């Protein structure tokens, strides 16, 4: 499963999913979800952040968390079941 976060603020639904996510479950921050990067990078998550969304919003993303469009496609193909949280 892949957890995709689009919203700038953590919703109740998102907090529930994050509390139940397994360590190897990838979490992808896209669109305004990149604003949560500073908070979520501290958690024990397999975290990816869309490079273009981060750059457009002035978010400094560590190299190990950067995710290009091509890698996003690979993630969605590898994980056919995903949850999209706004």
MIDOSE-1310 file (N, C-alpha, C; in nm, 2 decimals, decimal comma, always signed):
residues 86
xxxx	+0,08/-0,12/+0,00/+0,00/+0,00/+0,00/+0,09/+0,12/+0,00; +0,04/+0,23/-0,06/+0,11/+0,36/-0,07/+0,01/+0,46/-0,01; +0,07/+0,55/+0,08/-0,01/+0,65/+0,14/+0,03/+0,78/+0,08; -0,06/+0,85/+0,01/-0,04/+0,98/-0,06/-0,10/+1,09/+0,02
xxxx	-0,02/+1,19/+0,06/-0,07/+1,30/+0,14/-0,06/+1,43/+0,06; -0,18/+1,50/+0,04/-0,19/+1,62/-0,04/-0,21/+1,74/+0,04; -0,27/+1,73/+0,16/-0,31/+1,85/+0,23/-0,20/+1,91/+0,32; -0,21/+2,04/+0,33/-0,10/+2,11/+0,41/-0,11/+2,09/+0,56
xxxx	-0,23/+2,05/+0,61/-0,24/+2,03/+0,75/-0,28/+1,88/+0,77; -0,24/+1,83/+0,88/-0,28/+1,69/+0,92/-0,42/+1,68/+0,96; -0,50/+1,60/+0,89/-0,64/+1,58/+0,92/-0,65/+1,46/+1,02; -0,76/+1,45/+1,08/-0,79/+1,33/+1,17/-0,77/+1,20/+1,10
xxxx	-0,82/+1,20/+0,98/-0,81/+1,08/+0,89/-0,66/+1,05/+0,87; -0,58/+1,15/+0,83/-0,44/+1,13/+0,80/-0,37/+1,08/+0,93; -0,39/+1,14/+1,04/-0,33/+1,09/+1,17/-0,36/+0,95/+1,20; -0,48/+0,91/+1,17/-0,52/+0,77/+1,19/-0,44/+0,67/+1,10
xxxx	-0,43/+0,71/+0,97/-0,36/+0,63/+0,88/-0,21/+0,62/+0,92; -0,15/+0,73/+0,95/-0,01/+0,74/+0,99/+0,02/+0,66/+1,12; -0,07/+0,65/+1,21/-0,05/+0,58/+1,33/-0,06/+0,43/+1,30; -0,13/+0,39/+1,20/-0,14/+0,25/+1,17/-0,05/+0,20/+1,06
xxxx	+0,02/+0,29/+0,99/+0,11/+0,25/+0,88/+0,23/+0,17/+0,93; +0,26/+0,07/+0,85/+0,38/-0,02/+0,88/+0,51/+0,06/+0,83; +0,62/+0,02/+0,89/+0,74/+0,09/+0,87/+0,78/+0,09/+0,72; +0,75/-0,02/+0,65/+0,79/-0,03/+0,51/+0,69/+0,03/+0,41
xxxx	+0,58/+0,08/+0,46/+0,48/+0,14/+0,38/+0,53/+0,28/+0,33; +0,54/+0,31/+0,20/+0,59/+0,44/+0,16/+0,48/+0,54/+0,18; +0,52/+0,66/+0,22/+0,44/+0,78/+0,23/+0,49/+0,88/+0,14; +0,40/+0,93/+0,05/+0,44/+1,02/-0,06/+0,37/+1,16/-0,03
xxxx	+0,45/+1,26/-0,02/+0,39/+1,40/+0,00/+0,39/+1,47/-0,14; +0,28/+1,51/-0,18/+0,26/+1,59/-0,30/+0,18/+1,71/-0,28; +0,18/+1,80/-0,38/+0,10/+1,92/-0,38/+0,13/+1,99/-0,24; +0,02/+2,04/-0,17/+0,04/+2,11/-0,04/+0,09/+2,02/+0,07
xxxx	+0,08/+1,89/+0,05/+0,13/+1,79/+0,15/+0,28/+1,81/+0,18; +0,35/+1,87/+0,09/+0,50/+1,89/+0,11/+0,52/+1,99/+0,23; +0,42/+2,07/+0,27/+0,43/+2,16/+0,39/+0,45/+2,07/+0,52; +0,41/+1,95/+0,51/+0,42/+1,86/+0,63/+0,55/+1,79/+0,64
xxxx	+0,64/+1,82/+0,55/+0,77/+1,75/+0,54/+0,85/+1,77/+0,67; +0,86/+1,89/+0,72/+0,95/+1,91/+0,84/+0,90/+1,83/+0,96; +0,77/+1,81/+0,97/+0,71/+1,73/+1,08/+0,73/+1,58/+1,06; +0,70/+1,54/+0,94/+0,70/+1,40/+0,91/+0,83/+1,33/+0,89
xxxx	+0,93/+1,42/+0,86/+1,07/+1,36/+0,84/+1,13/+1,31/+0,97; +1,07/+1,36/+1,08/+1,12/+1,31/+1,21/+1,07/+1,18/+1,25; +0,96/+1,13/+1,19/+0,89/+1,01/+1,22/+0,97/+0,89/+1,15; +0,94/+0,77/+1,20/+1,01/+0,65/+1,14/+0,92/+0,61/+1,02
xxxx	+0,93/+0,68/+0,91/+0,85/+0,65/+0,79/+0,94/+0,64/+0,67; +0,89/+0,56/+0,57/+0,95/+0,56/+0,44/+0,89/+0,67/+0,36; +0,96/+0,79/+0,37/+0,90/+0,91/+0,32/+0,96/+0,96/+0,19; +0,87/+1,00/+0,10/+0,91/+1,06/-0,03/+0,84/+1,19/-0,05
xxxx	+0,91/+1,28/-0,11/+0,85/+1,42/-0,14/+0,87/+1,45/-0,28; +0,76/+1,49/-0,35/+0,77/+1,53/-0,49/+0,86/+1,65/-0,50; +0,97/+1,64/-0,58/+1,07/+1,74/-0,59/+1,01/+1,87/-0,64; +0,93/+1,86/-0,75/+0,87/+1,99/-0,81/+0,78/+2,06/-0,72
xxxx	+0,70/+1,99/-0,64/+0,61/+2,05/-0,54/+0,69/+2,12/-0,43; +0,79/+2,05/-0,39/+0,88/+2,11/-0,28/+0,95/+2,23/-0,33; +1,00/+2,23/-0,45/+1,07/+2,35/-0,51/+0,97/+2,46/-0,53; +0,86/+2,43/-0,58/+0,76/+2,54/-0,60/+0,71/+2,61/-0,47
xxxx	+0,72/+2,54/-0,36/+0,68/+2,59/-0,23/+0,79/+2,63/-0,14; +0,91/+2,62/-0,19/+1,03/+2,67/-0,12/+1,07/+2,57/+0,00; +1,04/+2,44/-0,01/+1,07/+2,35/+0,09/+1,20/+2,28/+0,06; +1,29/+2,28/+0,16/+1,42/+2,22/+0,14/+1,41/+2,07/+0,18
xxxx	+1,43/+1,98/+0,08/+1,41/+1,84/+0,09/+1,54/+1,77/+0,09; +1,56/+1,68/+0,19/+1,69/+1,60/+0,20/+1,69/+1,51/+0,08; +1,81/+1,49/+0,03/+1,83/+1,41/-0,09/+1,76/+1,27/-0,08; +1,77/+1,21/+0,03/+1,72/+1,07/+0,05/+1,56/+1,07/+0,04
xxxx	+1,50/+1,18/+0,05/+1,35/+1,19/+0,05/+1,30/+1,24/-0,08; +1,38/+1,29/-0,17/+1,34/+1,35/-0,30/+1,28/+1,24/-0,39; +1,17/+1,28/-0,46/+1,10/+1,19/-0,55/+1,07/+1,26/-0,68; +1,13/+1,21/-0,79/+1,10/+1,27/-0,92/+0,97/+1,21/-0,97
xxxx	+0,92/+1,27/-1,08/+0,79/+1,22/-1,14/+0,81/+1,07/-1,18; +0,92/+1,04/-1,23/+0,94/+0,90/-1,28/+0,93/+0,80/-1,16; +0,99/+0,84/-1,05/+0,98/+0,76/-0,93/+0,84/+0,75/-0,87; +0,76/+0,85/-0,88/+0,62/+0,85/-0,84/+0,55/+0,75/-0,92
xxxx	+0,57/+0,74/-1,05/+0,50/+0,64/-1,14/+0,54/+0,50/-1,09; +0,67/+0,48/-1,06/+0,72/+0,35/-1,02/+0,65/+0,31/-0,89; +0,63/+0,41/-0,79/+0,57/+0,38/-0,67/+0,42/+0,34/-0,69; +0,35/+0,41/-0,77/+0,21/+0,37/-0,80/+0,19/+0,24/-0,87
xxxx	+0,29/+0,21/-0,95/+0,28/+0,08/-1,02/+0,32/-0,04/-0,93; +0,42/-0,01/-0,84/+0,46/-0,11/-0,74/+0,36/-0,14/-0,63; +0,28/-0,03/-0,60/+0,18/-0,04/-0,49/+0,04/-0,01/-0,55; -0,02/-0,11/-0,61/-0,15/-0,08/-0,68/-0,26/-0,04/-0,58
xxxx	-0,25/-0,06/-0,46/-0,34/-0,02/-0,36/-0,28/+0,10/-0,29; -0,35/+0,22/-0,29/-0,30/+0,33/-0,23/-0,42/+0,42/-0,17; -0,38/+0,49/-0,07/-0,48/+0,58/+0,00/-0,44/+0,72/-0,03; -0,53/+0,81/-0,07/-0,50/+0,94/-0,10/-0,57/+1,03/+0,00
xx	-0,49/+1,10/+0,08/-0,55/+1,18/+0,19/-0,52/+1,33/+0,17; -0,63/+1,41/+0,18/-0,61/+1,55/+0,16/-0,62/+1,62/+0,29
